[in-house]
Amino acid sequence: MEILVKDNYEQMSVAAAKLVARTLNAKPNAVLGLATGATPLGLYRELVRMHKDEGLDFSQVTTFNLDEYVGLTRNHPQSYHYFMHENFFKHVNIPKQNIYIPSGTTDNYAAFCQWYEQRIHECGGIDLQLLGIGSDGHIAFNEPASSLGSRTRIKTLARTTIQDNARFFDTLDQVPIYAITMGVGTILEARKILLLANGRPKAAAVAAAVEGPVTCMVTASALQLHRDVLFVVDREAAGQLKMLDYYQWIQEKMVDAP
């Protein structure tokens, strides 16, 4: 696990976008795992800029999103289908048939989850998985106490997650209680993982994930078991890391640091 600390959100987003671009330049038909939420917005904006201004090509890329709210249609303003299309997909040249997002309105969730896992396998697995982190240390919608070997499935959201996401809805009651999500085990099968975190409210979660014990109570801590994980965080999100000086020392010695 490596930690890359940037001074602010903008620098963090640009650094992460460079890493994604590096993946695409090395493998134009890469399979990307994508995340939603406020944190990756800057990353998506920078990738869109790189596509328009620098010719970054997505024409051979395949994408799989981490999750979706159960009960929200594709056109619902708070669905992750809508989020991804408005903030990323409609601005770049990923073929529509190469875009996969969990369905929040399928008639058979068990069958869909099995199909989603199989489709990832058929596409060769995920080359680079993007992640955010919840204030309680969860990744995707794998809430505390989720199995670290879990696969794509429906999860009941924790009260803290519902409260954190309420800012995107008119009222707390409108926030869905269930979501369909990739499991921790699914995420860990990605070849490389890139986690983004910004702001002081994420500092405790970042510290627990990086330096705490591996535990189902902080599902992001399972990333310690992966051989190729990079946390890209701003200085506030890095604020509770006990070994911050060491991580920065390593960063200074990285010849090709973004």
Residue frames relative to the residue before (quaternion, step in Angstrom):
aa qw qx qy qz dx dy dz
M 1.0000 0.0000 0.0000 0.0000 0.00 0.00 0.00
E 0.1059 -0.7871 0.6065 0.0376 3.55 -0.97 0.93
I 0.2215 -0.7615 0.5984 0.1141 3.55 -1.18 0.66
L 0.0717 -0.7751 0.6276 0.0127 3.55 -0.84 1.05
V 0.1217 -0.8167 0.5637 0.0210 3.57 -0.50 1.23
K 0.0877 -0.7809 0.6181 0.0203 3.56 -0.85 1.05
D 0.6291 -0.5931 0.3545 0.3560 3.55 -1.14 0.61
N 0.8238 0.0167 0.0380 0.5653 3.59 0.99 -0.73
Y 0.7423 -0.4281 0.2918 0.4249 3.54 -1.35 0.13
E 0.6524 0.5283 -0.3233 0.4367 3.57 0.91 -0.89
Q 0.6686 0.4861 -0.3008 0.4757 3.59 0.88 -0.88
M 0.6212 0.5432 -0.3295 0.4588 3.56 1.04 -0.79
S 0.6775 0.5021 -0.2897 0.4528 3.58 0.88 -0.96
V 0.6587 0.5046 -0.3067 0.4663 3.59 0.95 -0.87
A 0.6448 0.5189 -0.3234 0.4587 3.58 0.94 -0.84
A 0.6597 0.5032 -0.3067 0.4664 3.58 0.96 -0.87
A 0.6434 0.5254 -0.3225 0.4539 3.60 0.98 -0.82
K 0.6232 0.5358 -0.3365 0.4596 3.59 1.03 -0.74
L 0.6509 0.5130 -0.3124 0.4643 3.57 1.02 -0.76
V 0.6292 0.5070 -0.3292 0.4885 3.58 1.05 -0.74
A 0.6548 0.5138 -0.3109 0.4590 3.58 0.92 -0.91
R 0.6220 0.5410 -0.3364 0.4553 3.57 1.03 -0.77
T 0.6323 0.5266 -0.3238 0.4670 3.57 1.04 -0.77
L 0.6912 0.4792 -0.2787 0.4636 3.59 0.91 -0.93
N 0.6361 0.5212 -0.3364 0.4589 3.58 1.03 -0.68
A 0.6812 0.4677 -0.2819 0.4875 3.56 1.09 -0.69
K 0.7916 0.0657 -0.0043 0.6075 3.57 1.11 -0.71
P 0.2516 -0.8222 0.4893 0.1459 3.63 0.07 1.23
N 0.7296 0.3789 -0.2365 0.5179 3.61 1.12 -0.55
A 0.1859 0.8215 -0.5157 0.1567 3.56 1.09 0.72
V 0.3345 -0.6856 0.6093 0.2164 3.53 -1.31 0.53
L 0.1233 -0.8104 0.5722 0.0251 3.56 -0.62 1.17
G 0.2414 -0.7143 0.6364 0.1626 3.53 -1.12 0.76
L 0.1483 -0.8413 0.5190 0.0293 3.58 -0.60 1.13
A 0.2569 -0.7554 0.5912 0.1176 3.51 -1.24 0.69
T 0.2918 -0.7334 0.5848 0.1869 3.56 -1.28 0.39
G 0.4869 0.6552 -0.4890 0.3074 3.55 -1.30 -0.10
A 0.7101 -0.4769 0.3139 0.4121 3.55 -1.30 0.14
T 0.6230 0.6071 -0.3487 0.3488 3.59 0.95 -0.83
P 0.7689 0.3759 -0.2491 0.4533 3.67 0.70 -0.87
L 0.3920 0.7430 -0.4818 0.2493 3.64 1.18 -0.01
G 0.6617 0.5067 -0.3078 0.4590 3.57 0.94 -0.84
L 0.6103 0.5433 -0.3300 0.4727 3.56 1.09 -0.74
Y 0.6826 0.4760 -0.2964 0.4687 3.59 0.84 -0.93
R 0.6254 0.5308 -0.3444 0.4566 3.60 0.99 -0.73
E 0.6784 0.4834 -0.2952 0.4680 3.58 0.96 -0.84
L 0.6311 0.5142 -0.3402 0.4708 3.60 1.03 -0.68
V 0.6228 0.5226 -0.3349 0.4762 3.59 1.04 -0.75
R 0.6449 0.5107 -0.3203 0.4699 3.59 0.96 -0.83
M 0.6624 0.5023 -0.3077 0.4628 3.59 0.93 -0.88
H 0.6211 0.5326 -0.3370 0.4659 3.59 1.08 -0.67
K 0.7346 0.4372 -0.2376 0.4612 3.57 0.84 -0.99
D 0.7784 0.3763 -0.1796 0.4693 3.58 0.90 -0.94
E 0.8005 0.2834 -0.1182 0.5146 3.57 1.07 -0.74
G 0.5117 -0.6930 0.3932 0.3214 3.56 1.27 0.08
L 0.2544 0.7641 -0.5516 0.2173 3.60 1.10 0.52
D 0.2320 -0.8335 0.4965 0.0703 3.55 -0.51 1.24
F 0.1245 -0.7975 0.5892 0.0378 3.56 -0.88 1.03
S 0.3731 0.7992 -0.4312 0.1902 3.58 1.29 0.04
Q 0.7432 0.3560 -0.2215 0.5214 3.60 1.18 -0.40
V 0.4856 0.6997 -0.4067 0.3305 3.56 1.32 -0.02
T 0.1590 -0.7300 0.6544 0.1165 3.53 -1.27 0.61
T 0.1151 -0.8149 0.5661 0.0471 3.58 -0.96 0.82
F 0.0951 -0.7484 0.6535 0.0605 3.52 -1.24 0.65
N 0.2748 -0.7642 0.5598 0.1646 3.57 -0.73 1.03
L 0.6027 -0.6128 0.3949 0.3246 3.51 -1.18 0.68
D 0.8462 -0.0475 0.1523 0.5084 3.56 0.73 -1.02
E 0.0670 -0.7592 0.6443 0.0630 3.52 -1.43 0.09
Y 0.5185 -0.6205 0.4891 0.3269 3.55 -1.16 0.60
V 0.4121 -0.6757 0.5521 0.2625 3.56 -1.06 0.77
G 0.7860 0.3256 -0.2613 0.4560 3.53 -0.91 1.01
L 0.6493 0.4896 -0.3328 0.4774 3.60 1.21 -0.23
T 0.4077 -0.7066 0.5245 0.2437 3.55 -0.91 0.94
R 0.6960 -0.4779 0.3372 0.4166 3.56 -1.29 0.31
N 0.7387 0.4300 -0.2264 0.4671 3.60 1.03 -0.75
H 0.4379 0.6849 -0.4747 0.3374 3.59 1.23 0.02
P 0.5340 -0.6770 0.3986 0.3125 3.62 -0.76 0.97
Q 0.7373 0.3824 -0.2342 0.5053 3.62 1.16 -0.46
S 0.4519 0.6568 -0.4783 0.3682 3.57 1.22 0.23
Y 0.5331 -0.6334 0.4519 0.3323 3.56 -1.16 0.52
H 0.5024 0.5938 -0.4267 0.4613 3.57 1.26 -0.25
Y 0.6916 0.4798 -0.2732 0.4656 3.56 0.79 -1.06
F 0.6360 0.5474 -0.3197 0.4401 3.58 0.92 -0.94
M 0.7122 0.4684 -0.2734 0.4456 3.57 0.77 -1.03
H 0.6735 0.4898 -0.3089 0.4595 3.57 0.93 -0.81
E 0.6852 0.4858 -0.2952 0.4554 3.60 0.93 -0.83
N 0.7840 0.3772 -0.1764 0.4604 3.57 0.91 -0.91
F 0.8256 0.1864 -0.0843 0.5259 3.58 1.16 -0.36
F 0.7545 0.4594 -0.2727 0.3811 3.56 0.37 -1.23
K 0.7049 0.4718 -0.2950 0.4399 3.61 0.87 -0.84
H 0.6710 0.5020 -0.2863 0.4645 3.59 1.29 -0.19
V 0.7386 0.3240 -0.2050 0.5544 3.61 1.25 -0.21
N 0.5497 -0.6694 0.4200 0.2709 3.57 -1.29 0.21
I 0.2292 0.7459 -0.5813 0.2304 3.57 0.84 0.97
P 0.4530 -0.6824 0.4869 0.3034 3.63 -0.72 0.93
K 0.5660 -0.6366 0.4047 0.3326 3.58 -0.92 0.91
Q 0.6656 0.5194 -0.3061 0.4399 3.56 1.03 -0.78
N 0.6625 0.4966 -0.3023 0.4723 3.58 1.28 -0.22
I 0.5939 0.5661 -0.3546 0.4484 3.58 1.30 0.08
Y 0.0137 -0.7968 0.6031 -0.0359 3.56 -0.76 1.10
I 0.0434 0.7640 -0.6388 0.0791 3.54 -0.87 1.11
P 0.5304 -0.6355 0.4354 0.3538 3.63 -0.83 0.84
S 0.4124 -0.7124 0.5171 0.2346 3.55 -1.06 0.77
G 0.2730 -0.7715 0.5548 0.1496 3.54 -0.90 0.96
T 0.7479 0.3708 -0.1964 0.5144 3.58 1.27 -0.09
T 0.3113 0.7645 -0.5158 0.2291 3.61 1.12 0.46
D 0.5166 -0.6462 0.4695 0.3084 3.58 -1.20 0.50
N 0.7839 0.1810 -0.0799 0.5885 3.57 1.20 -0.51
Y 0.2188 -0.8294 0.5011 0.1142 3.56 0.04 1.30
A 0.6251 0.5454 -0.3496 0.4354 3.59 0.96 -0.75
A 0.6774 0.4776 -0.2876 0.4800 3.57 0.93 -0.93
F 0.6431 0.5217 -0.3330 0.4510 3.58 0.96 -0.80
C 0.6516 0.5211 -0.3242 0.4458 3.60 0.89 -0.88
Q 0.6426 0.5117 -0.3148 0.4755 3.56 1.01 -0.81
W 0.6512 0.5107 -0.3082 0.4692 3.58 0.99 -0.85
Y 0.6388 0.5386 -0.3322 0.4376 3.60 0.94 -0.85
E 0.6459 0.5085 -0.3074 0.4793 3.56 0.97 -0.88
Q 0.6697 0.5031 -0.2971 0.4584 3.56 0.93 -0.92
R 0.6500 0.5235 -0.3261 0.4440 3.58 0.99 -0.80
I 0.6038 0.5374 -0.3537 0.4707 3.59 1.03 -0.72
H 0.6584 0.5111 -0.2983 0.4650 3.57 0.96 -0.92
E 0.6676 0.5147 -0.2990 0.4471 3.58 0.93 -0.92
C 0.6890 0.4644 -0.2722 0.4854 3.59 1.14 -0.62
G 0.6347 -0.5821 0.3103 0.4025 3.57 1.26 0.18
G 0.5857 -0.5753 0.3771 0.4288 3.57 1.26 0.12
I 0.5519 -0.6243 0.4525 0.3177 3.55 -1.27 0.42
D 0.3531 -0.7518 0.5255 0.1844 3.56 -0.78 1.06
L 0.7956 0.0080 0.0341 0.6048 3.57 0.94 -0.92
Q 0.1297 -0.7984 0.5868 0.0374 3.56 -0.68 1.15
L 0.2264 -0.7574 0.6002 0.1216 3.57 -0.80 1.05
L 0.0341 -0.7990 0.6002 -0.0138 3.56 -1.02 0.85
G 0.2104 -0.6661 0.6846 0.2081 3.47 -1.42 0.33
I 0.2969 -0.7329 0.5702 0.2227 3.56 -1.24 -0.24
G 0.4169 -0.7080 0.5159 0.2425 3.56 -0.96 0.89
S 0.6565 -0.5295 0.3608 0.3980 3.57 -1.22 0.38
D 0.6961 0.4083 -0.2707 0.5249 3.59 1.26 -0.36
G 0.6309 -0.5868 0.3187 0.3950 3.57 1.25 0.31
H 0.4835 0.6677 -0.4577 0.3330 3.61 1.15 0.29
I 0.2276 -0.7356 0.6181 0.1581 3.56 -1.27 0.48
A 0.7643 0.0926 -0.1975 0.6069 3.54 -0.99 1.00
F 0.6536 -0.4500 0.3389 0.5055 3.63 -0.78 -0.94
N 0.3279 0.7219 -0.5285 0.3035 3.56 1.05 0.81
E 0.1955 -0.8368 0.5067 0.0689 3.52 0.15 1.37
P 0.6878 -0.4446 0.3456 0.4581 3.62 -1.22 0.24
A 0.7814 0.2627 -0.2809 0.4914 3.53 -1.06 0.99
S 0.4327 0.6668 -0.4867 0.3624 3.61 1.23 0.25
S 0.5576 -0.5946 0.4622 0.3492 3.54 -1.16 0.61
L 0.4200 -0.7087 0.5098 0.2479 3.57 -0.97 0.85
G 0.6757 0.4279 -0.2998 0.5200 3.57 1.30 0.03
S 0.3581 0.7922 -0.4431 0.2187 3.57 1.32 0.15
R 0.2963 -0.7292 0.5947 0.1636 3.51 -1.32 0.56
T 0.7395 -0.3703 0.2921 0.4804 3.58 -1.31 -0.05
R 0.2077 0.7695 -0.5627 0.2194 3.57 -0.76 1.08
I 0.5413 -0.5617 0.4889 0.3904 3.57 -1.36 -0.11
K 0.0911 -0.7827 0.6146 0.0371 3.55 -1.02 0.89
T 0.3808 -0.6578 0.5960 0.2590 3.53 -1.22 0.62
L 0.3881 -0.7567 0.4790 0.2178 3.56 -0.68 1.08
A 0.4930 -0.6479 0.5004 0.2945 3.54 -1.14 0.70
R 0.6349 -0.5390 0.3848 0.3980 3.57 -1.16 0.52
T 0.6432 0.5284 -0.3362 0.4406 3.60 0.97 -0.80
T 0.6427 0.5143 -0.3232 0.4670 3.60 1.02 -0.75
I 0.6415 0.5157 -0.3165 0.4716 3.57 0.97 -0.87
Q 0.6680 0.4913 -0.2997 0.4717 3.59 0.96 -0.85
D 0.6396 0.5276 -0.3236 0.4559 3.60 1.01 -0.82
N 0.7428 0.4155 -0.2172 0.4779 3.58 1.00 -0.84
A 0.4586 0.7099 -0.4375 0.3071 3.59 1.25 -0.15
R 0.5766 0.6104 -0.3803 0.3877 3.60 1.13 -0.52
F 0.6549 0.5097 -0.3101 0.4638 3.58 1.22 -0.40
F 0.7048 0.4058 -0.2381 0.5310 3.60 1.30 -0.23
D 0.6296 -0.5476 0.3918 0.3875 3.57 -1.25 0.34
T 0.7963 0.0303 0.0072 0.6041 3.57 1.03 -0.82
L 0.6474 -0.5215 0.3912 0.3949 3.55 -1.26 0.41
D 0.6396 0.5577 -0.3229 0.4192 3.58 1.02 -0.78
Q 0.6399 0.5441 -0.3263 0.4336 3.60 1.17 -0.45
V 0.5473 0.6126 -0.4078 0.3987 3.61 1.19 -0.31
P 0.4537 -0.6931 0.4780 0.2919 3.62 -0.71 0.99
I 0.4333 -0.6994 0.5149 0.2410 3.54 -1.17 0.66
Y 0.7692 0.2937 -0.1495 0.5475 3.59 1.18 -0.56
A 0.0481 -0.7697 0.6351 0.0426 3.53 -1.26 0.49
I 0.3384 -0.6706 0.6123 0.2467 3.53 -1.30 0.44
T 0.0340 0.8390 -0.5327 0.1054 3.57 -0.66 1.08
M 0.5242 -0.5490 0.5352 0.3707 3.52 -1.27 0.45
G 0.4275 -0.6986 0.5127 0.2577 3.55 -1.12 0.67
V 0.6722 -0.4714 0.3727 0.4324 3.55 -1.31 0.20
G 0.6434 0.5308 -0.3174 0.4512 3.57 0.99 -0.85
T 0.6259 0.5276 -0.3253 0.4733 3.58 1.05 -0.77
I 0.6636 0.5147 -0.2996 0.4527 3.57 0.89 -0.96
L 0.6808 0.5132 -0.2931 0.4326 3.57 0.91 -0.90
E 0.6120 0.5546 -0.3576 0.4359 3.60 1.21 -0.26
A 0.4689 0.6511 -0.4598 0.3805 3.62 1.23 -0.10
R 0.5409 -0.6466 0.4330 0.3192 3.57 -1.05 0.73
K 0.7807 0.0202 -0.0062 0.6245 3.58 1.09 -0.73
I 0.1623 -0.7860 0.5927 0.0678 3.56 -1.06 0.77
L 0.0908 -0.7797 0.6194 0.0097 3.54 -0.97 0.98
L 0.0606 -0.8088 0.5850 -0.0053 3.58 -0.50 1.20
L 0.1765 -0.7829 0.5931 0.0643 3.54 -0.94 1.01
A 0.0923 0.7794 -0.6168 0.0600 3.56 -1.05 0.76
N 0.0252 0.8009 -0.5972 0.0360 3.56 -0.99 0.83
G 0.7535 0.4075 -0.2964 0.4222 3.52 -1.19 0.57
R 0.6303 -0.5751 0.3913 0.3447 3.52 -1.20 0.68
P 0.6319 0.5480 -0.3694 0.4050 3.68 0.93 -0.66
K 0.6889 0.4615 -0.2930 0.4760 3.63 1.18 -0.35
A 0.4389 0.7435 -0.4369 0.2525 3.61 1.25 -0.20
A 0.6745 0.4902 -0.3089 0.4574 3.60 0.87 -0.89
A 0.6504 0.5179 -0.3147 0.4579 3.57 0.99 -0.82
V 0.6421 0.5161 -0.3238 0.4652 3.59 0.96 -0.84
A 0.6642 0.5061 -0.3062 0.4570 3.58 0.90 -0.91
A 0.6601 0.5026 -0.3090 0.4649 3.58 0.97 -0.84
A 0.6697 0.5083 -0.3018 0.4495 3.58 0.98 -0.83
V 0.7385 0.4305 -0.2253 0.4674 3.57 0.94 -0.91
E 0.8378 0.2329 -0.0672 0.4891 3.56 0.79 -1.04
G 0.5964 0.5738 -0.3684 0.4235 3.58 1.23 -0.18
P 0.6719 -0.4666 0.3597 0.4489 3.58 -1.28 -0.06
V 0.5136 -0.5859 0.5136 0.3594 3.55 -1.26 0.40
T 0.1858 0.7938 -0.5446 0.1971 3.54 -0.49 1.21
C 0.5346 -0.6252 0.4631 0.3299 3.54 -1.13 0.64
M 0.5821 0.5841 -0.3834 0.4159 3.60 1.21 -0.26
V 0.7242 0.1757 -0.1570 0.6481 3.57 1.33 -0.22
T 0.2147 -0.8435 0.4708 0.1440 3.56 0.22 1.24
A 0.5777 0.5787 -0.3847 0.4283 3.61 1.14 -0.44
S 0.5609 0.6095 -0.3954 0.3970 3.62 1.15 -0.43
A 0.5417 0.6194 -0.3995 0.4042 3.60 1.20 -0.39
L 0.5495 0.6209 -0.3931 0.3976 3.58 1.21 -0.41
Q 0.5198 0.6280 -0.4139 0.4051 3.60 1.21 -0.32
L 0.6658 0.5176 -0.2916 0.4514 3.58 1.19 -0.55
H 0.6010 0.5718 -0.3500 0.4351 3.58 1.28 -0.24
R 0.4847 -0.7147 0.4315 0.2608 3.58 -0.97 0.80
D 0.8054 0.1898 -0.0863 0.5549 3.63 1.13 -0.41
V 0.2565 0.7544 -0.5457 0.2596 3.56 0.21 1.37
L 0.0533 -0.7773 0.6264 0.0236 3.54 -1.02 0.86
F 0.1981 -0.7311 0.6432 0.1119 3.56 -0.91 1.01
V 0.0614 -0.7563 0.6505 0.0343 3.58 -0.84 1.00
V 0.0730 0.8253 -0.5438 0.1337 3.56 -0.39 1.26
D 0.4334 -0.6462 0.5370 0.3260 3.54 -1.23 0.36
R 0.7252 -0.4766 0.2764 0.4130 3.54 -1.28 0.33
E 0.6384 0.5256 -0.3427 0.4459 3.60 1.02 -0.67
A 0.6723 0.4893 -0.3011 0.4669 3.59 0.94 -0.82
A 0.6666 0.4852 -0.2915 0.4849 3.58 1.22 -0.47
G 0.4250 0.7915 -0.3915 0.1991 3.55 1.31 -0.22
Q 0.7517 0.3676 -0.2251 0.4991 3.63 1.10 -0.47
L 0.4202 0.6906 -0.4836 0.3357 3.60 1.21 0.27
K 0.4039 -0.7423 0.4849 0.2252 3.58 -0.65 1.10
M 0.7620 0.3442 -0.1790 0.5186 3.57 1.08 -0.73
L 0.1669 0.8356 -0.5084 0.1242 3.56 1.15 0.62
D 0.6366 0.5370 -0.3389 0.4376 3.59 0.93 -0.84
Y 0.6551 0.5067 -0.3092 0.4675 3.57 1.00 -0.80
Y 0.6451 0.5137 -0.3272 0.4614 3.60 0.93 -0.85
Q 0.6677 0.4884 -0.3046 0.4721 3.58 0.98 -0.78
W 0.5980 0.5479 -0.3491 0.4694 3.58 1.11 -0.65
I 0.6411 0.5089 -0.3152 0.4803 3.57 0.97 -0.87
Q 0.6502 0.5352 -0.3120 0.4398 3.56 0.93 -0.97
E 0.6457 0.5309 -0.3215 0.4449 3.59 0.99 -0.80
K 0.7209 0.4420 -0.2378 0.4779 3.57 1.12 -0.70
M 0.5143 0.6251 -0.4275 0.4026 3.60 1.28 0.00
V 0.3856 -0.7593 0.4800 0.2107 3.56 -0.47 1.22
D 0.7999 0.2753 -0.1201 0.5195 3.58 0.93 -0.93
A 0.2162 0.7967 -0.5362 0.1761 3.59 1.08 0.64
P 0.4558 -0.6972 0.4756 0.2827 3.63 -0.88 0.89
